[in-house]
Amino acid sequence: MRQKVFTLLVGLILASMLLTGCGVNKPNRPIVIIASDQPGPADPAENWTFGGAAYLPLVYESLYRFKGEKSPSLELGLAADFPKVSADGLVYTISLKPNLTFHDGSMLNADAVLYSYERIKALNKGANGITADWIASMQKVNDTAVSFTLKAPFADFPTTLGSVWGNYIVNPKVCKEHETDGDWGYAWLLDHDAGSGPYAMTSFDHASNTITLERYQEYWGKWKNAQAPDKAVIRWLSDSSQARLMLENGDADIVVNMPTTDYAAMQGKAGFVNYKAPSIMQYYLAMNGSDKPLDDVRVRQALQYSFNTDKVISDIFGGNLNKMTSAIGPGYTNIYNAALKYTYDLDKAKALLAEAGYADGLEVTVNVMGFWPNDKAVLEFWQADLAKIGVRLIIQEIDGGTWGDAWWNCTATTARNIGQMSAMAVGADYPSAWELLAQVYPVPRLGGGKCSVVYLDNPAINEAFKKLETTTNTAERKAIFDGLLDTIAQDAATIWVGQGMDLVTRRDVVKGYSYSFAMGGNYVPLTEISLSK
C-alpha cells in the first residue's frame, strides 16, 4: 500500500511539473533572439515597425490573426467566430470567446474591445489607419459581443482585423490607472504592458534595445506546450555584424536577417539551421511619370528592358531575393502573373528610346534612401548597363525621412520636386494585394495622399482600385485584379526589383520553429517552440 501511495505521489509531482512547464528536460535559461529593424514604441496603439512583431503579438492579442508560412489564412484570436456582416456591408458583429483575462486577472470583454479601438483612434499615432480609420462608430451588443459600423462598405475590412499592427486589445483598467494628462496611459505603456497574451513584458531596456518576456502562467488560452520557454530575451543590435558571432558562441539562439554574407557562411554549418522565405516587403524602382522623360511610357518600358533582374538577384543579393512575375509577390492574396513581363534586352530598350525621340540618350536621377539592402550596389550595376544605351543614371543619396515627408504631403503640382526615380520598399500591413498596391499606384493613394508612389494618374488603375474597395465577390475580384496587374505592367511605372526574403538562422537546439508570412521573421512562436538544452 505504501508503495502505491509513493508511486501515486511521484506521478502527481511529475504531472504538476509538466503542467507548469518545469519538466526535467527543460533548460533553465532564457531563449535569446536577435531581431532585425527596431523594436519601436511598446504602446501597441502606436507601434508600426517590423521589429514590433518580435514581441507585441506575444504580449497582446487581437480579435483575429493571420497564420501560415505561405498564403496565410485568417484565424480566430480573441473572437469566437468570424464577423457577421449586414446586408449593406456596413455593420460587422463579432462575438468574443468566454473567460478571457488580462495579465492582472481583469476580464477581457466587449468594453475592453471598444476601449482599445477608441484609444487607437484618439491617440492617432502610427497604426491607427490600418483598421480604426475605417470605423464610423462602435457599439456594445452585450458583454461578449461588439459591432463595428463602417464609414462605407470596405471589402478588405475583415483582413484588416488580422493585421499584426493596430488591432491589439489593451486592459482599460491598467491604462486608466496610469493615465497622465489624458494620454490614455500612453507614456506608461512605453515601458510596461497591459496585455492578455501568453507572455508578459517584464522589462524594456531602451538603452540597449532589449526586451524581456516572461511566461504568464495563468494565460487564458492554456499552455498546450509544457516545454515552451519561461523567458525570452529579444535584442536589436546597433551593429548587425555581431549577430553571427553571438550565434556561434551560443550567446544567441535565433538571429533574424543577419548580413547576407554571414548568412551564406552559416550554410551547412553543423549545429545550425538556416531558413529563408519570401517576406511581406517588395522592392521597387518607382518612376515619376509627372516629369519628362518619364512621362513617356516608351521611356519607362525602355528602362524596364535595361534592368537585368536575374543578374541582380544572383550576383548582388546572392539569390536572397524572390523574382516577381507581377507587381506583387507570393504570399499575398489575389496574386496573378502579369501578361507582359520585361526581360533583359538592351537592343529593345535602345529601340524604344529612339522611338520616343531619345536616340542620342538622356539623363535620369534616382533617389536612394536606404529603404532596402544593397540598393546602391544595384543602382551602380544598372548604371553600367544604362551607359551602353546612352542613358546617364545619376545616383542621389537623400535622407529617407525628408523624402518621405515630401512624398506624403505632395500634390499633383509638387510631384516633380520629389525626384525622377526612387528606390522604394513597400510592405502591406496584412497579406492583401489591394492594401499593398493601393500605397503605390492609384490616385488618391491609400491614406488619402494626392500623389501615388509612381506619380502617375492612370484612370484605368484608379477605377480598378475603387471597384476592389467594395467588391467582395471572389470571381469578380479576380477579374478586376487580372486586369489591374496587366495594366500596371503595361504602364511600366515600377521596375520590380524583387520580393524581399527573411533570413532566419537558429541553433539546432531550438525545436518547433515556424515562419509567419504576415508577421515576418522577427516573430518567433514562443508558445510552439522548445529548447533541447
DRENFIBA-672073 format. One line per 3 residues: number of its first residue (from 1); for each residue x, z, y of C-alpha. Coordinates in nm, 4 decimals. Layout:
NUM = X:Z:Y | ...
***
This chain:
1 = 0.0000:0.0000:0.0000 | 0.2836:0.0926:0.2377 | 0.4487:-0.2460:0.1646
4 = 0.1266:-0.4310:0.2520 | 0.0905:-0.2412:0.5794 | 0.4540:-0.3147:0.6678
7 = 0.4081:-0.6859:0.5889 | 0.0919:-0.6994:0.7994 | 0.2669:-0.5355:1.0952
10 = 0.5591:-0.7797:1.0749 | 0.3138:-1.0696:1.0671 | 0.1301:-0.9397:1.3703
13 = 0.4543:-0.8911:1.5628 | 0.5747:-1.2445:1.4830 | 0.2381:-1.3905:1.5788
16 = 0.2469:-1.1987:1.9055 | 0.5980:-1.3264:1.9785 | 0.4885:-1.6851:1.9241
19 = 0.1780:-1.6484:2.1369 | 0.3751:-1.5080:2.4259 | 0.6455:-1.7715:2.3980
22 = 0.9077:-1.5264:2.2686 | 0.9729:-1.6895:1.9341 | 1.3032:-1.6170:1.7646
25 = 1.4320:-1.9738:1.8144 | 1.3554:-1.9897:2.1850 | 1.6681:-1.9775:2.4072
28 = 1.6621:-1.7027:2.6658 | 1.7677:-1.9235:2.9585 | 1.6009:-2.1473:3.2158
31 = 1.5870:-2.5232:3.1866 | 1.7818:-2.6812:3.4737 | 1.6561:-3.0077:3.6223
34 = 1.8384:-3.2199:3.8808 | 1.5679:-3.4137:4.0644 | 1.6059:-3.7100:4.2992
37 = 1.4749:-3.7730:4.6519 | 1.3947:-3.4438:4.8316 | 1.1602:-3.1524:4.7495
40 = 0.9624:-3.1937:5.0717 | 0.7379:-2.9178:5.2100 | 0.5903:-2.6891:4.9420
43 = 0.2456:-2.6905:5.1041 | 0.0555:-2.9422:4.8861 | -0.1606:-3.0494:5.1792
46 = 0.1493:-3.1980:5.3406 | 0.3934:-3.2944:5.0655 | 0.4155:-3.6709:5.0245
49 = 0.7569:-3.7116:4.8634 | 0.8597:-3.8311:4.5190 | 1.0665:-3.5146:4.4879
52 = 0.7481:-3.3112:4.5247 | 0.6322:-3.4410:4.1861 | 0.9064:-3.2290:4.0260
55 = 0.7198:-2.9048:4.0921 | 0.3791:-2.9425:4.2609 | 0.1898:-3.0716:3.9500
58 = 0.3175:-2.7703:3.7542 | 0.2206:-2.5116:4.0158 | -0.1039:-2.6678:4.1415
61 = -0.3794:-2.8627:3.9723 | -0.6267:-3.1277:4.0772 | -0.9648:-3.2464:3.9543
64 = -0.8097:-3.5409:3.7717 | -0.4642:-3.6624:3.6809 | -0.3123:-3.9857:3.5565
67 = -0.1227:-3.9593:3.2304 | 0.0834:-4.2103:3.0384 | 0.4188:-4.3810:3.0394
70 = 0.2675:-4.7279:3.0768 | -0.0742:-4.8373:3.2058 | -0.1675:-4.4725:3.2694
73 = -0.5239:-4.3528:3.2269 | -0.7217:-4.1136:3.4431 | -0.7767:-3.7866:3.2573
76 = -0.9632:-3.4660:3.3266 | -0.7825:-3.1894:3.5100 | -0.9930:-2.9116:3.6580
79 = -1.3004:-3.1343:3.6303 | -1.5252:-3.1025:3.3253 | -1.6247:-3.4690:3.3317
82 = -1.5786:-3.7885:3.5293 | -1.7740:-3.8285:3.8565 | -2.1417:-3.9167:3.8537
85 = -2.1890:-4.1851:4.1193 | -2.5062:-4.2536:4.3170 | -2.6656:-4.5979:4.3052
88 = -2.5399:-4.6803:4.6551 | -2.1817:-4.5915:4.5600 | -2.1546:-4.3238:4.8272
91 = -2.2058:-3.9885:4.6515 | -1.9705:-3.8604:4.3794 | -2.0763:-3.5432:4.1963
94 = -1.8140:-3.3559:3.9972 | -1.8519:-3.0567:3.7664 | -1.5718:-2.8070:3.7004
97 = -1.4515:-2.6599:3.3742 | -1.5599:-2.2997:3.3123 | -1.3418:-1.9916:3.3645
100 = -1.0806:-2.1478:3.5908 | -0.8491:-1.8983:3.7624 | -0.5662:-1.8934:4.0171
103 = -0.2364:-1.7126:3.9699 | -0.3724:-1.3924:4.1258 | -0.6720:-1.3920:3.8917
106 = -0.9198:-1.5206:4.1531 | -1.1828:-1.7629:4.0282 | -1.1301:-2.1322:4.0955
109 = -1.4800:-2.2541:4.1739 | -1.6690:-2.5031:4.3903 | -1.5897:-2.3026:4.7036
112 = -1.2160:-2.3397:4.6326 | -1.2501:-2.7158:4.5874 | -1.4380:-2.7581:4.9145
115 = -1.1955:-2.5299:5.0991 | -0.8964:-2.7292:4.9692 | -1.0269:-3.0663:5.0871
118 = -1.1436:-2.9191:5.4185 | -0.7935:-2.7753:5.4577 | -0.6293:-3.1117:5.3853
121 = -0.8495:-3.2808:5.6456 | -0.7975:-3.0058:5.9038 | -0.4189:-2.9904:5.8725
124 = -0.3999:-3.3715:5.8860 | -0.0452:-3.3788:5.7510 | 0.1134:-3.6405:5.5291
127 = -0.1016:-3.6660:5.2200 | -0.4403:-3.6325:5.3913 | -0.5117:-4.0063:5.3905
130 = -0.4997:-4.0526:5.0134 | -0.8403:-3.9046:4.9311 | -0.9679:-3.6822:5.2134
133 = -0.9849:-3.9579:5.4748 | -1.2414:-4.1484:5.2685 | -1.4792:-3.8497:5.2602
136 = -1.7550:-3.8205:5.5226 | -1.8950:-3.4887:5.4001 | -1.8766:-3.2426:5.1098
139 = -2.1437:-3.0243:4.9531 | -2.1535:-2.7360:4.7070 | -2.4007:-2.8231:4.4304
142 = -2.3547:-2.4871:4.2580 | -2.0664:-2.2545:4.1732 | -1.9151:-2.5106:3.9358
145 = -2.0045:-2.8428:4.0935 | -1.9378:-3.0272:4.4194 | -2.0347:-3.3611:4.5685
148 = -1.8404:-3.5895:4.7989 | -2.0216:-3.8342:5.0261 | -1.8020:-4.1260:5.1319
151 = -1.7930:-4.2992:5.4692 | -1.8544:-4.6301:5.2900 | -1.8528:-4.7497:4.9282
154 = -1.4943:-4.7499:4.8010 | -1.4166:-4.8820:4.4528 | -1.0830:-4.7009:4.4277
157 = -1.2182:-4.3545:4.5155 | -1.2125:-4.2157:4.1576 | -0.8496:-4.3230:4.1197
160 = -0.7503:-4.1599:4.4489 | -0.8614:-3.8287:4.2959 | -0.5879:-3.8663:4.0337
163 = -0.3053:-3.9064:4.2844 | -0.0186:-3.6618:4.2449 | -0.0404:-3.6103:4.6218
166 = -0.3227:-3.4929:4.8481 | -0.5565:-3.3536:4.5818 | -0.4362:-3.0077:4.4850
169 = -0.6768:-2.7155:4.4841 | -0.5402:-2.4063:4.6608 | -0.6537:-2.0446:4.6476
172 = -0.8739:-1.9776:4.9565 | -0.8252:-1.6014:4.9260 | -0.4452:-1.6235:4.9386
175 = -0.4428:-1.8828:5.2181 | -0.6788:-1.6784:5.4350 | -0.4795:-1.3581:5.3766
178 = -0.1655:-1.5295:5.5059 | -0.3202:-1.7345:5.7859 | -0.1400:-1.7232:6.1227
181 = -0.2983:-1.8556:6.4404 | -0.5484:-2.0638:6.2468 | -0.2844:-2.2514:6.0435
184 = -0.4787:-2.2278:5.7137 | -0.1830:-2.0380:5.5632 | 0.0432:-2.3385:5.6140
187 = 0.3591:-2.1511:5.7219 | 0.3295:-1.9099:5.4301 | 0.2794:-2.1867:5.1742
190 = 0.6095:-2.3483:5.2685 | 0.7787:-2.0718:5.0654 | 0.5035:-1.9461:4.8333
193 = 0.2323:-2.0787:4.6070 | -0.1438:-2.0442:4.5840 | -0.1948:-2.2452:4.2694
196 = -0.3621:-2.2355:3.9305 | -0.1067:-2.4299:3.7260 | 0.0906:-2.3265:3.4174
199 = 0.3900:-2.2269:3.6313 | 0.4242:-2.0167:3.9438 | 0.6792:-2.0958:4.2151
202 = 0.8770:-1.7731:4.2417 | 1.1391:-1.8931:4.4906 | 1.2245:-2.1839:4.7187
205 = 1.5810:-2.1656:4.8485 | 1.5715:-2.4176:5.1324 | 1.9445:-2.3883:5.1999
208 = 2.0360:-2.5145:4.8534 | 1.7179:-2.7175:4.7904 | 1.6492:-2.5151:4.4771
211 = 1.3070:-2.4180:4.3431 | 1.2463:-2.1717:4.0609 | 0.9330:-2.1885:3.8487
214 = 0.8240:-1.9211:3.6037 | 0.5704:-1.9466:3.3264 | 0.2327:-1.7986:3.4191
217 = 0.1334:-1.6200:3.1003 | -0.2375:-1.5858:3.1875 | -0.2776:-1.9588:3.2537
220 = -0.6444:-2.0530:3.2183 | -0.5571:-2.3667:3.0186 | -0.3884:-2.1577:2.7462
223 = -0.0396:-2.2128:2.6086 | -0.0516:-2.4611:2.3234 | 0.3289:-2.4913:2.3102
226 = 0.4796:-2.1479:2.2463 | 0.8300:-2.2893:2.2935 | 0.7751:-2.4163:2.6488
229 = 1.0454:-2.2818:2.8850 | 0.9742:-1.9479:3.0512 | 1.1704:-2.0526:3.3575
232 = 1.2762:-2.3781:3.5223 | 1.5334:-2.4237:3.7968 | 1.4903:-2.7515:3.9858
235 = 1.7652:-2.8684:4.2197 | 1.8102:-3.1543:4.4644 | 2.1797:-3.2270:4.5200
238 = 2.3300:-3.3276:4.8528 | 2.5898:-3.5274:4.6592 | 2.4389:-3.7141:4.3629
241 = 2.7840:-3.7816:4.2185 | 2.7900:-3.4173:4.0993 | 2.4953:-3.4720:3.8657
244 = 2.6816:-3.6340:3.5765 | 2.9496:-3.3623:3.5688 | 2.6841:-3.0891:3.5695
247 = 2.5095:-3.2566:3.2785 | 2.8293:-3.2991:3.0782 | 2.9355:-2.9382:3.1439
250 = 2.5974:-2.8029:3.0338 | 2.5066:-2.6854:3.3844 | 2.2024:-2.9141:3.3845
253 = 1.9614:-3.0228:3.1114 | 1.7912:-3.3201:3.2767 | 1.9117:-3.5481:3.5568
256 = 1.6832:-3.7956:3.7316 | 1.8239:-4.1132:3.8890 | 2.1937:-4.0362:3.8886
259 = 2.4120:-4.3186:4.0310 | 2.3763:-4.6293:3.8152 | 2.7479:-4.6343:3.7283
262 = 2.7227:-4.2776:3.5982 | 2.4051:-4.3616:3.4089 | 2.5823:-4.6553:3.2454
265 = 2.8739:-4.4311:3.1489 | 2.6345:-4.1976:2.9650 | 2.5011:-4.4730:2.7390
268 = 2.5595:-4.3909:2.3727 | 2.7359:-4.0655:2.4503 | 2.6855:-3.8060:2.1787
271 = 2.4605:-3.5177:2.2727 | 2.2666:-3.7067:2.5419 | 1.9520:-3.9179:2.5563
274 = 1.9114:-4.1923:2.8186 | 1.5762:-4.3298:2.9218 | 1.4604:-4.5827:3.1797
277 = 1.1174:-4.7080:3.2755 | 0.9610:-4.9245:3.5473 | 0.8704:-4.6974:3.8372
280 = 0.5868:-4.6984:4.0871 | 0.8228:-4.8458:4.3539 | 0.8550:-5.2163:4.4380
283 = 1.1447:-5.3661:4.6370 | 1.0624:-5.6495:4.8749 | 1.2308:-5.8614:5.1389
286 = 0.9458:-5.8885:5.3874 | 0.9334:-6.1801:5.6286 | 0.7917:-6.1563:5.9791
289 = 0.5577:-6.4527:5.9937 | 0.4719:-6.3879:6.3585 | 0.8006:-6.5362:6.4782
292 = 0.9940:-6.8600:6.4307 | 1.1303:-6.9855:6.1994 | 0.9417:-6.7651:5.9513
295 = 0.6021:-6.8721:6.0836 | 0.6525:-7.1920:5.8795 | 0.5553:-7.1456:5.5131
298 = 0.8132:-7.4105:5.4141 | 1.0927:-7.1945:5.5567 | 0.9585:-6.8904:5.3740
301 = 0.9402:-7.0853:5.0496 | 1.2932:-7.2197:5.1019 | 1.4227:-6.8624:5.1319
304 = 1.2367:-6.7759:4.8116 | 1.4136:-7.0547:4.6208 | 1.7512:-6.9466:4.7598
307 = 1.7273:-6.5938:4.6148 | 1.8884:-6.5551:4.2720 | 1.6725:-6.2761:4.1299
310 = 1.8197:-6.2827:3.7788 | 2.1754:-6.2532:3.9093 | 2.0835:-5.9713:4.1484
313 = 1.9194:-5.7728:3.8681 | 2.2016:-5.8243:3.6180 | 2.5091:-5.8058:3.8420
316 = 2.4122:-5.5700:4.1240 | 2.1579:-5.3441:3.9539 | 2.3220:-5.3552:3.6123
319 = 1.9884:-5.4500:3.4584 | 1.8226:-5.1388:3.6033 | 1.5565:-5.3296:3.7935
322 = 1.2414:-5.4822:3.6492 | 1.1746:-5.8508:3.7213 | 0.8305:-5.9100:3.8730
325 = 0.6084:-6.2064:3.7875 | 0.3655:-6.1389:4.0714 | 0.3576:-5.9264:4.3863
328 = 0.3275:-5.6081:4.1801 | 0.4938:-5.4846:3.8635 | 0.3727:-5.3483:3.5287
331 = 0.2155:-5.0044:3.5107 | -0.0398:-5.0683:3.7826 | -0.3980:-5.1752:3.7189
334 = -0.5047:-5.5373:3.7727 | -0.1659:-5.6985:3.7104 | -0.1788:-6.0740:3.6559
337 = 0.1005:-6.3279:3.6648 | 0.1015:-6.5482:3.9739 | 0.0654:-6.9199:3.9053
340 = 0.3597:-7.0007:4.1336 | 0.6980:-6.8492:4.0533 | 1.0092:-6.9134:4.2592
343 = 1.3158:-6.9986:4.0545 | 1.6683:-7.0102:4.1927 | 1.7065:-7.3668:4.3220
346 = 1.9293:-7.4298:4.6261 | 1.8546:-7.8030:4.6269 | 1.4811:-7.7389:4.6561
349 = 1.5475:-7.4771:4.9234 | 1.7566:-7.7199:5.1267 | 1.4931:-7.9941:5.0948
352 = 1.2190:-7.7602:5.2203 | 1.4312:-7.6614:5.5210 | 1.4866:-8.0252:5.6062
355 = 1.1130:-8.0937:5.5734 | 1.0463:-7.8051:5.8142 | 1.2898:-7.9531:6.0685
358 = 1.5907:-7.7324:5.9936 | 1.8217:-7.9807:5.8233 | 2.1063:-7.8556:6.0419
361 = 2.0436:-7.4949:5.9378 | 1.9086:-7.1845:6.1052 | 1.9789:-6.8157:6.1646
364 = 1.7786:-6.5199:6.0311 | 1.8259:-6.1447:6.0844 | 1.7361:-5.8881:5.8189
367 = 1.6926:-5.5118:5.8753 | 1.8496:-5.2707:5.6280 | 1.7207:-4.9129:5.6357
370 = 1.8442:-4.7744:5.3021 | 1.4920:-4.7816:5.1573 | 1.6173:-4.8947:4.8177
373 = 1.9533:-4.8711:4.6387 | 2.2121:-5.1469:4.6666 | 2.0185:-5.3157:4.9489
376 = 2.3270:-5.4069:5.1490 | 2.5074:-5.5378:4.8387 | 2.2054:-5.7537:4.7550
379 = 2.1923:-5.8995:5.1053 | 2.5647:-5.9711:5.1159 | 2.5305:-6.1525:4.7825
382 = 2.2355:-6.3524:4.9192 | 2.4244:-6.4185:5.2418 | 2.6834:-6.6220:5.0492
385 = 2.4174:-6.8379:4.8811 | 2.2315:-6.8962:5.2059 | 2.5506:-7.0196:5.3701
388 = 2.5553:-7.3040:5.1151 | 2.2287:-7.4400:5.2576 | 2.3130:-7.3864:5.6237
391 = 2.1365:-7.0529:5.6761 | 2.3246:-6.7776:5.8555 | 2.1967:-6.4354:5.7495
394 = 2.2707:-6.1505:5.9913 | 2.2508:-5.8078:5.8240 | 2.1447:-5.5407:6.0705
397 = 2.1529:-5.1722:5.9730 | 1.8971:-4.9605:6.1585 | 1.7520:-4.6123:6.1233
400 = 1.4583:-4.6103:5.8830 | 1.2599:-4.3605:6.0884 | 1.2956:-4.5667:6.4048
403 = 1.1897:-4.8803:6.2222 | 0.9003:-4.7015:6.0534 | 0.7631:-4.5696:6.3828
406 = 0.7811:-4.9138:6.5388 | 0.6066:-5.0754:6.2409 | 0.3373:-4.8091:6.2151
409 = 0.2432:-4.8446:6.5805 | 0.2884:-5.2187:6.6139 | 0.0211:-5.4633:6.7244
412 = -0.0073:-5.8363:6.6804 | 0.1669:-5.8866:7.0152 | 0.4564:-5.6485:6.9427
415 = 0.5226:-5.7510:6.5816 | 0.8088:-5.9804:6.6841 | 1.0022:-5.6809:6.8132
418 = 1.0335:-5.5241:6.4683 | 1.2652:-5.7878:6.3285 | 1.2526:-6.1127:6.1373
421 = 1.3051:-5.9682:5.7902 | 1.3187:-5.6164:5.6451 | 1.4370:-5.4743:5.3122
424 = 1.1284:-5.2754:5.2105 | 1.0447:-5.0324:4.9313 | 0.6738:-4.9754:4.8744
427 = 0.5066:-4.7473:4.6225 | 0.1426:-4.6542:4.5706 | 0.0031:-4.3022:4.5720
430 = -0.1790:-4.3721:4.2461 | -0.1469:-4.6597:3.9963 | -0.3711:-4.9053:4.1801
433 = -0.2668:-5.2595:4.2684 | -0.5157:-5.2559:4.5558 | -0.3606:-4.9448:4.7130
436 = -0.0043:-5.0743:4.6940 | -0.0748:-5.4290:4.8132 | -0.3034:-5.3037:5.0911
439 = 0.0028:-5.1473:5.2537 | 0.1866:-5.4794:5.2588 | -0.0308:-5.7862:5.3103
442 = -0.3721:-5.7550:5.4814 | -0.4533:-5.7156:5.8496 | -0.5554:-5.4472:5.9203
445 = -0.3397:-5.2792:5.6565 | -0.4307:-4.9629:5.4682 | -0.4207:-4.6774:5.7169
448 = -0.5677:-4.8826:5.9989 | -0.2497:-5.0459:6.1275 | -0.2781:-5.3790:6.3052
451 = 0.0405:-5.5171:6.1509 | 0.0994:-5.5670:5.7817 | 0.4495:-5.5272:5.6448
454 = 0.4870:-5.9052:5.6500 | 0.3231:-5.9504:5.9950 | 0.1030:-6.2332:5.8779
457 = -0.2679:-6.2662:5.9413 | -0.3904:-6.4764:5.6495 | -0.7733:-6.4903:5.6450
460 = -0.7868:-6.5554:5.2686 | -0.5758:-6.2463:5.1970 | -0.7724:-6.0309:5.4413
463 = -1.1064:-6.1343:5.2891 | -0.9888:-6.0668:4.9326 | -0.8891:-5.7113:5.0254
466 = -1.2264:-5.6469:5.1879 | -1.4050:-5.7577:4.8704 | -1.1820:-5.5490:4.6459
469 = -1.2503:-5.2385:4.8528 | -1.6152:-5.2334:4.7466 | -1.6273:-5.4375:4.4227
472 = -1.6480:-5.2215:4.1091 | -1.7410:-5.4851:3.8506 | -1.4367:-5.5406:3.6258
475 = -1.4814:-5.9168:3.5789 | -1.5397:-5.9733:3.9497 | -1.2332:-5.7659:4.0417
478 = -1.0161:-5.9649:3.8001 | -1.1284:-6.2945:3.9546 | -1.0564:-6.1679:4.3059
481 = -0.7163:-6.0299:4.2045 | -0.6230:-6.3536:4.0286 | -0.6903:-6.5499:4.3452
484 = -0.5240:-6.2914:4.5686 | -0.1992:-6.2783:4.3719 | -0.1800:-6.6595:4.3674
487 = -0.2437:-6.6728:4.7437 | 0.0275:-6.4129:4.8062 | 0.2730:-6.6197:4.6024
490 = 0.1860:-6.9410:4.7877 | 0.2143:-6.7593:5.1206 | 0.5721:-6.6647:5.0274
493 = 0.5949:-6.3800:5.2775 | 0.7785:-6.1403:5.0461 | 1.0668:-6.2009:4.8122
496 = 1.0048:-5.9859:4.5052 | 1.3486:-5.8365:4.4541 | 1.2154:-5.6282:4.1672
499 = 1.0365:-5.3194:4.0492 | 1.2413:-5.0015:4.0642 | 1.3449:-4.8186:3.7496
502 = 1.3539:-4.4450:3.6955 | 1.6689:-4.3444:3.5089 | 1.6428:-4.0148:3.3215
505 = 1.9292:-3.8622:3.1224 | 1.8833:-3.5405:2.9286 | 2.0799:-3.3291:2.6889
508 = 1.9517:-3.3713:2.3343 | 1.8590:-3.0014:2.3208 | 1.5549:-3.0962:2.5319
511 = 1.2741:-3.1862:2.2936 | 0.9290:-3.3332:2.3599 | 1.0057:-3.5094:2.6904
514 = 0.7712:-3.7895:2.8020 | 0.7745:-4.0036:3.1169 | 0.4818:-4.0313:3.3597
517 = 0.4414:-4.3597:3.5479 | 0.2031:-4.2080:3.8037 | 0.4260:-3.9066:3.8790
520 = 0.7675:-4.0655:3.8325 | 1.0891:-3.9493:3.6735 | 1.1057:-3.6282:3.8751
523 = 0.8092:-3.4893:3.6832 | 0.9147:-3.3103:3.3655 | 0.6175:-3.1996:3.1488
526 = 0.7387:-2.8420:3.1020 | 0.4321:-2.7387:2.9027 | 0.5151:-3.0001:2.6371
529 = 0.8912:-2.9614:2.6010 | 1.1247:-2.7074:2.4454 | 1.4939:-2.6235:2.4370
532 = 1.6567:-2.6052:2.0954 | 1.9464:-2.3964:2.2317
***
